Amino acid sequence: MTTQSPLQRFFSFLKLDRKDISQLFFYAIFAGLVSLSLPLGIQAIVNLIQSGQVSVSWIVLVIIVVFGVALVGILSLMQLRITENLQQKIFVRSSFEFGYRLPKIKFEEFYNQYPPELANRFFDTITIQKGTSKLLIDFSTALLQITFGIILLSLYHPFFIFFGILLMILLYSIFKFSYKSGLSTSLKESKYKYKVVGWLQELARNNFSFRRKDTFEFALTKNDYLVGEYLNYREKHFGVLKRQFIQLIIFKVLITASLLFIGGFLVLNQQMNIGQFVAAEIIILLVINSVEKIITGLETFYDVLTSIEKIGQVSDLKTEDTTATPNDFCFTNMALEMEKVSYQFPDSNDVIIDQINLKINPNEKILLEGENGSGKTTLIRLLSGLLQPTSGSLYINDDTYRKIDLTLYRSQISTIINGETPFEGTILENITFNNPLISHDEIKWAIESVHLGTFIKSLPEGLNTKIFPEGRQLSSSNAQKILLARSIINKPRILFYEDPLDKMDDSSARAIIDFITDTSNKWTVIVSSKNPYWKEKIQRVIHMKNGTIISDTKNN
């Protein structure tokens, strides 16, 4: 898939709301015509006053001009209503885009990405909301006023055609020679803006680590560097904007002076009357103000393109193909088989898993052993479907001889990976995800099985107790127990665990291991852990080294 440029992304983005934008342009065209008809009315009024005639015609013209001003205001209000609808739709679409994509982005895509930083990009939606509305109203109105103004001026005298051509050349030149540098500096400015926010998140997440004087000074020094880089690119971006505005000022001075002299010359030579001169000057002022509105609006234009690009980079990340498949058959026993499976991370030459052949039968309890970096974690993530093999094949089959796709597979397994924590919500939500099909007895069974009951009973609100992000107010042991209760609540066919009990005291860990490995529980268990008690309870030990299986033994 070819990555779109920021400008292409912007046009694709606008196509989603073609109907609203077309309506907005219609109002802008109508308002532009009304605005530029006002100078004609003023011209007629001036001519009547000049001739010393105070008549019904003069009063009618005044009423028409006032009505025109009111109508332009009403049309602007209608435009505001449309842009408000657009802003709301942009926010809703963006929130669901992020909500849909973040859980489905392929695990490999996070290799060089920090997921919270990707989530932070949602705030660029606010810039897109405000900026797009401003661009659609201001740019459409300004461009139409310039176009209609030049056409109207050319009717007064052919000289104004030259003025229109000069104006179009100016606008094109400013955009042509400033677009790339303006967008480039805006993107780099945005990059360091996110780096600053990311570092502040790190300070908040690890605030205890930065309380000593030396670590505190390091935190401020790094913050100073990142802010300095942000200001550097911000200043460069401002330099582009300043250059554009200087060009505008020079243009305004030259055009205003030349048009006043030339207009006066045409009046003195009776090629224009005084009413036409006044009307022409009003139109010229409207046109110049419209040009100024476009030039000053380029900053908003760069901001919107930058925000669309930042969000677009999230949309470009590949997602898993998990098309929902009807669960139209009953599972009995699930077997896993690997055939010459290898895996290496993107942009890396190191092979993490190397030509592994492995078969896992239903109900087996397996412990993965090996030093750090031996490939245990990667093997679990391949078996659980979080990662896809670089080469080789992973077969997931039920004994009904039906091949199982990823969506069906995930409905039958549970996984706890390193670093996983409870999310913000109640304890009940963290265990059941508010699944209405889970009964009270099943909740009670899961809680008691992982020895979480006593703790929940001690809480004033019990299962409805709110948990902070990452389970901050919980002990690390109870946080792990909540994850364990979640993993067994649906009685899955296979459990994949990465150090699920490393935060618990020995007696709690042993009791939970006894339950997980009990033969009455018909699930398959694949666990990597340094807790030696697992080895006493499981049936099979797989020892790994340098991404290969060096031994696979039955445990008697």
Stockholm file with secondary structure:
# STOCKHOLM 1.0

chainA/1-556         MTTQSPLQRFFSFLKLDRKDISQLFFYAIFAGLVSLSLPLGIQAIVNLIQSGQVSVSWIVLVIIVVFGVALVGILSLMQLRITENLQQKIFVRSSFEFGYRLPKIKFEEFYNQYPPELANRFFDTITIQKGTSKLLIDFSTALLQITFGIILLSLYHPFFIFFGILLMILLYSIFKFSYKSGLSTSLKESKYKYKVVGWLQELARNNFSFRRKDTFEFALTKNDYLVGEYLNYREKHFGVLKRQFIQLIIFKVLITASLLFIGGFLVLNQQMNIGQFVAAEIIILLVINSVEKIITGLETFYDVLTSIEKIGQVSDLKTEDTTATPNDFCFTNMALEMEKVSYQFPDSNDVIIDQINLKINPNEKILLEGENGSGKTTLIRLLSGLLQPTSGSLYINDDTYRKIDLTLYRSQISTIINGETPFEGTILENITFNNPLISHDEIKWAIESVHLGTFIKSLPEGLNTKIFPEGRQLSSSNAQKILLARSIINKPRILFYEDPLDKMDDSSARAIIDFITDTSNKWTVIVSSKNPYWKEKIQRVIHMKNGTIISDTKNN
#=GR chainA/1-556 SS CCCCCHHHHHHHHHHTTHHHHHHHHHHHHHHHHHHHHHHHHHHHHHHHHHTTCCCHHHHHHHHHHHHHHHHHHHHHHHHHHHHHHHHHHHHHHHHHHHHHHTTTBCGGGGTTCCHHHHHHGGGHHHHHHHHHHHIIIIIHHHHHHHHHHHHHHHHHCTHHHHHHHHHHHHHHHHHHHHHHHHHHHHHHHHHHHHHHHHHHHHHHHTGGGGCSHHHHHHHHHHHHHHHHHHHHHHHHHHHHHHHHHHHHHHHHHHHHHHHHHHHHHHHHTTSSCHHHHHHHHHHHHHHHHHHHHHHHHHHHHHHHHHHHHHHHHHHHSCBCCCCCCCCCSCCCCEEEEEEEEEECCTTCCCCSEEEEEEEECTTCEEEEECCTTSSHHHHHHHHTTSSCCSEEEEEEEETTSCBCCHHHHHTTEEEECTTCCCCSEEHHHHHHTTCTTSCHHHHHHHHHHTTCHHHHHTSTTGGGCEECGGGTTSCHHHHHHHHHHHHHTTCCSEEEEESTTTTSCHHHHHHHHHHHTCTTSCCEEEEECCCTHHHHHCSEEEEEETTEEEEEEECC
#=GC SS_cons         CCCCCHHHHHHHHHHTTHHHHHHHHHHHHHHHHHHHHHHHHHHHHHHHHHTTCCCHHHHHHHHHHHHHHHHHHHHHHHHHHHHHHHHHHHHHHHHHHHHHHTTTBCGGGGTTCCHHHHHHGGGHHHHHHHHHHHIIIIIHHHHHHHHHHHHHHHHHCTHHHHHHHHHHHHHHHHHHHHHHHHHHHHHHHHHHHHHHHHHHHHHHHTGGGGCSHHHHHHHHHHHHHHHHHHHHHHHHHHHHHHHHHHHHHHHHHHHHHHHHHHHHHHHHTTSSCHHHHHHHHHHHHHHHHHHHHHHHHHHHHHHHHHHHHHHHHHHHSCBCCCCCCCCCSCCCCEEEEEEEEEECCTTCCCCSEEEEEEEECTTCEEEEECCTTSSHHHHHHHHTTSSCCSEEEEEEEETTSCBCCHHHHHTTEEEECTTCCCCSEEHHHHHHTTCTTSCHHHHHHHHHHTTCHHHHHTSTTGGGCEECGGGTTSCHHHHHHHHHHHHHTTCCSEEEEESTTTTSCHHHHHHHHHHHTCTTSCCEEEEECCCTHHHHHCSEEEEEETTEEEEEEECC
//
